[in-house]
Amino acid sequence: MIKDLLSRLNITLPDAETEVLQSHHLKQNNTTFYLRLMDIEEIMEVTDFMSEMDVFQDIVPLWADDHSNYIGIYVQGTCKNKVCYLNHEETDLSPGFRSISTFVSELESHPDLDWHELKKEYPADIDSDPNLLEEDLNCISDLNNLINSNNQITDEMRCQYIYSIMVLTPKTQLDSIVKYLDDEDKYVQERACEIIGYHKYAPAKDKLVEISKSGMHNGKIAAKKALARIR
């Protein structure tokens, strides 16, 4: 199935990732997973539907929870080979896993869990080894270049790029995303509060207090939650 799927979609994956996906396909046939690997026709159908929307151009959905949510892989672009969640209610395409291999490893260890319950790699609790850290920093740099070099970028695409930047940012460089607390996009401000709260980044405490009082509606709520975590 997997090689046929890649051929029909005209995409390529690293050989090791293809082998992992093939092995996982066999396990899905013998074990019940909450996140179900879709068959080829389902994948083609959802991919075709998503292809009409700019934000999904780089992503192919592979798994479904049968509640209209999907797990997809980036098959091109700056986040290529990373795995993300496609929520039908709220779009946040930031990576959750570095690769198919790491996602499948977590999924096969916990077949009964949904996406939100799985232990994800992004945002990271600890900094990665130097090579992986360099990969993430290069991805962040490329995303920033996309934002800064394209005057025609839509607000939605900009928002998605920033979401990815924030989750990829290592704990040692969280100061670089504090600026997003002042972003004019209410969703960016909200997500920045969430990420900073997740990391319990105390240096941003005063800014969070300010937002909790005078930020946009989404930001106020998220800032209060972040402050609760930091305290």
VENPE-V736150 format. One record per helix or strand of 3 or more residues. SS is the DSSP state (~ for helix, > for strand). FROM is the first residue (numbers start at 1). TO is the last residue. If there is no record, write none. Layout:
ss: {SS/SS}
from: {FROM/FROM}
to: {TO/TO}
//
This chain:
ss: {~/~/~/~/>/>/>/>/~/~/~/~/~/~/~/~}
from: {2/15/40/54/59/70/83/95/100/115/130/155/171/186/202/217}
to: {9/30/50/56/64/74/86/97/109/117/148/168/182/198/214/230}
//
